[in-house]
């Protein structure tokens, strides 16, 4: 059986950065890239299932959508034990939103026919928390978000999970398989890649798939197909803070005075 793990190479800002001339993103020169932290936990959970099963019984496939630089993050997945890595890209995919990325990843899932799909709850750069659920919606598969505990045996028809809710509560759920799960930080302790694993990963191929491999065309991806788009990116003006002292009545009066001043209504 197969487990597909959807991973993303996320961007982190350098200490000093500049917005691009078109105002739609940060200048590429000021970005640093790495594997999304949530996806590291998803990969580890797949590796735990693989290692608990008979040798060769479970194949772990890391999949990502992005340009050539994404190979570096996929190679990190291979170094940690993933059996295969697939990168999907076409220039027409530039500007795709989370829902479209989910549709593209669902195309990979349809071809690989796994028993489980894991994704991180969210990415650390955009935090949409939508890709995993978009995959499930495209496939019309059962899904569960913010999974904090997982009990699943390879080949089983169901899995028992615990979902994280508000206020620290957990919800115990049994879900039919195949299913799409988005996994929360702390569900396990991700491993470090061994030196041997890094050397072996360097020799492993990364499969490159195109739109045609998934039966999609340029009109179904990219900025034109996106349901959301960035209109403008800007650095907010730094605000100021003020502690309001005194009794409750004095604090309320001062707060009203500040609001009126802000609205230009001060006497």
Order of alpha helices (4+ residues) and beta strands (2+ residues): beta-beta-beta-alpha-beta-alpha-beta-alpha-beta-alpha-beta-beta-beta-beta-alpha-beta-alpha
